[in-house]
Amino acid sequence: MRITENMMTFNYLNSLNKALERQSSLQEQMSDGKAIHRPSDDPIKTIRSLRFNTNLAMNQQYTQNIKDAQSWMESTDAAMSDTGSVIIRAQELAVKAGGVNNETSYKALAAEIDGLINHLVQVGNSQVGDRYIFAGQMDKTRPFERKTITDAVTGLPKDVVVYSGDMNKISMPVQPGAANPDQDSVNVTGEQLFGPIVQNGDNQTLDVFNHLIALKEELQKATPDQSWISNTALGNISSDHTRILATHTIVGERMSQYEMTANMMSKAETTITDDIAANEDIDLARAIIDFKTSESVYNSALAVGARILPKSLIDYLS
């Protein structure tokens, strides 16, 4: 095969260009520490990188869901603790009423019960940001309001606390798949906290408030029925307390589950981040050595080229 000067020149320039491309690629890698900048750099690593980054984005979203859920449940936990304290105080007042025998004392007890009712309304309207935590999915609506209505049965004015929320769950999924309200719900509805709903005309009331209002109204009578207070009223409030404790326990268990899931997600993020680094990051020391080698090869090629390239008029003039 006859080797012409044109062939030598073409092959030399082609090799020189490849050496320059290699230098450029190494320089690009060292500038940001990444081995992959376009799919053509390494198709297999590119596919892995896409998968790892997708998993990382999902993990971060679920982690954020967990943080939001924990914030919601911490507020719920605090409100339920407050509710439990109020109910315990109401029990104490009901017991105390059994040993009272004068109107002034009854009125003082009634006034304190009235204050407890107002406090519970405030607790029921607790918020996380601008969302009411006990309103179900109607969390932009203030769920509890104390007002006077016309009783649907007697037609007389009636002191009530009405509920305007719903009984729906709010789910914050922390794993792939469809949301499961039984597993993913983070809220406690007003009905769960304050008892079964009692319909009074167009208004919805709840047992806890009804029981406390009934006790208050009994204490305001000229001659309160001590037997009713000691048995019926105290029994109702005790049942309310038992139910609240049971619901509070469920919230506590769910908080523990979310805490464990948060720890698992944190470990998963560390693992995925390490996988991304192993797949995308360069060995900087090795890259520097390769760059120096490539630079030396390129400079040597330039020196060789000065000898094999055809002479030009300038060479002779010099």
N, C-alpha and C positions, 0 to 999 in steps of 0.2 A: 504494500500500500504506500502510495507516494504521499509524504507529509509536506504540505505547502506552508509557506510563511503565514498565509491567511488562516489556515487551520490552527497553527500554533498560537496566533494572536487571539483567535476566537476562544480557544480552550483556556488560554491564560486569563482573558478578561472574564470569562464565565466563572472560573475558580476564584478569581479575585473578588467578584461580586458576591459569591457565596460566603467567602470569609468576612466580607463587610457586613452581610446580613446577619451572620452569626454574632459578630461584635455588637451590632445594633440590638439584637434580641437579648443578649446578655446584659447590655446596658439598661434596657427597659426593665428587665427582671430585677436588677439591683436597685433601680430607682424607687420601687415600691415593695420589694420583697416578695412579689407574686410570680409564680411560674406560668400562670395562664392569663392571657389577656384577650384571646379570641379562640373560638372553637378549633381552628386549624392548628393551634399550638399543640394541643393534645386532646383529641376527641373523647377518649375514655375518661380522662380526668375531668373534662368539661361536663360529661354526663354525671359523674360522681358529685361534682361541685353543685350542679343544679339540684340533685337529690338532697344533699346535705343541707343546702341553704333553704330548701323548701321545708325540710324537717325542722330546721332552726326557727323559721318564721312561725310554723304551727306551734312549736313549743313555747315561743315567746308570747303568742296570743293566748294560749291556755294559761300560761303563768300570769298574764294580766287579768284573765278571768278569775283566777284564784285570788289575786290581790283584791279585786273588786268584791268578790264573794266574802272574803275575810273581813273587809271593812264593813260590809252590810251586816254580817253575823255578829261582829263585835258590838255594833250599835244595838242590834237586837238583844244580845246577851245583857248589855248594860240596862236596857229598858226593862227587860224581864226581871232582872234583879231588883230594880226599883219597884216594879209592880208587886213582886213577892213581899217586899218590905211593907208596902202600903196595905196589902191584904193581912199580913201578920198584925199590923197596928189595928186594923179594923176588928180582927178577932179579939184583941186585947180590950178594945172599947166595948165590944158586945158582952164580954165576960164581966167587965167593970159595971156595965149597966144593970147587971143582975143584983148588984149590991147597993144600988142607988135608990133613994126613996124621997127625993125632993125635986121640984120642978126646975130649979136653977141648975142642978147637976145634969139633969136630962138634957136641958137646952145646950149646955156646954159640950156634952158628948155629941149631940146632933150637929153642932157647929163644926166640931172637929171632923166628923164623918163627911160633912158637906165639903170641907177643905180637901179631904182625901179624894173625893170624887173629882173635884176640879183638877187635882194633881194627876190623877189617872188619865184624864182627858189629855193633858199636856204630854204625858208619857205616850199615850196612844197616837199622838200626832208627831212623834219623833221622826227626824229626817236624816238621810244621808245625802248631802248636797241639797238638791231641790226635789228629792223623791221621798215620799212618805213610806216608811218601812213596813207598816201594818195595814196598808191599803190594798194588798193584793197587786194585781196588774194595773189597777187604777191609781198608780203611785204618784200621779201629779195632782190628785184630788185630796183635799184635807179630809181624812176619814171620820173623825169624831167631832161631834158638836153637841154641847149641852144646851137644851132649849125647852120651852114649854109648848106642848102640843095639846090638841083636843083628843082625849081618850076615845078610841074607836068603839069601845063598849059602853062606857058610862056617859060619854059626852062632856065630861068635866075636864078642866085644865090638868095637865099631868107633866111633872118634871121628868125628863128623860135625857139620855145621851144617845143620839142616833148615829148609825154607822152608814157611811156612804161609799165604802170600798167594796171589793168583791172577794171571792174565795179562791181566786186563781193563784197558781204558783209562778214564781219568777225563777227561770232556770239559767244557770251560767255554766255551760258544758266545759269540762276540763279534760276531755278525751275525745278522739274522733268518734263520729256516729251521731245518730239522732238524739236530741235532748230527751232525757228521762226525768220527768218532774219528781218522781219518787227518790231519785238519786242526786239530781242536779239542782233541786230547788234550794234557794238560800233564804227565802223569806218565811215569816210567820204571819198569817192573816189575822185580822182583827177578831174573827170568829174563833180561831185557835187560841188566841191569848185571853180573850174576855168572855168566852163561852158561847153556847149555841145562840143563834139569832132568833129573836122573838119579833114576829111581825105585828105592828100596831098601825093599822090602816096602811098608809103609804110609807110609813117609817119603819126602819129596822133598828131594833134595840138589842142589847146583849146582856146576858145573865149577870155578869159581875156588877155592872152598873145598876141593873134593876134591883139586885139584892142589897146593894149599899144604899140606894135611894129609899128602898122600902124600910130599911133599918133607921135611916135618918128621919123619915116621916113618922115612924112609930115613936121614936124618942121625942118628937115634937108634940105629941098628943098630950092632953091634960093628964091622962092616966095611962102611961104606956103598959102594954101587956108583957110583963117580965117573963112569963112562961114562953110566949112566942119568941121573944128576943133570945132567951137562953137555949131554946131548942131549934126552932125553925130558922131564925136569922143566923145564929151561930153555925148551925149545920150547913146552911147554904154557903156561907163564907168559907167554912172549912173545906167543903167540896171544891169550891173555886180554887182554893190554895193548892189542893192536891193536883188538880188538872193543870194549873200553871207550872207546878214543879215538874210534872211529867213532860210537858212541852219544852220546858227549859232544859231538861236532861237531853232531849232529842237534839236541841240546838247545840249543846255542848259536845255531844258525840259527833255531830256533823262538823263542828269546828276542828275537832281532833283529826277527822278524816282529811279535811282540806289541808291541815298543817302537814300531814304525812305526804299528801300529794304534792304540796309545794316543795318539800324537800326532794322528792323524787324528780320533779321537773327541774330543779336546780342542778341536780347531778346529771340529768340527761342533757341539759344545755352545755355543761362543761364537756361532756363526752362528744357531743356534736361539734362544738367549737374546736376541740382537739382534732377531730376527724377532718374538719375543713382546713385547719392549719397544716396537717400532714399531707393533705391532697394538693393544696394550693401554694403553700409557702416554699421558698427556695432555701437551700443550705447556703447561706451567705458566704461563708468561708470558701466553699467549693466553687461558688459562682465567681468569686474574685480570682481564684486560681485559673478557672476556665477563661475568664476575660483576659487575663494577662497572657495566657497561652495563645488565645485567639489573636490578640494584639501583636504578639511576636510573630505568629504565622503570617499575619497580614503584612507586617513590615518586611519580613523576609521575601514575601511574594513580590512586593514592590521593588525590592532590590534585584530579584531575579528578572523581573519584567524589564528593567532598564537594560538588561543584556540580550534578551531574546526578541524584543520588539524590533521591527525593521528600523533601520537608520532613517533619520529625516534630515532635511537640509540644515536644520539648526545644529544637529550633531556635527556636521562638517564645518559649519561656520565657526563653531566654538573651538 
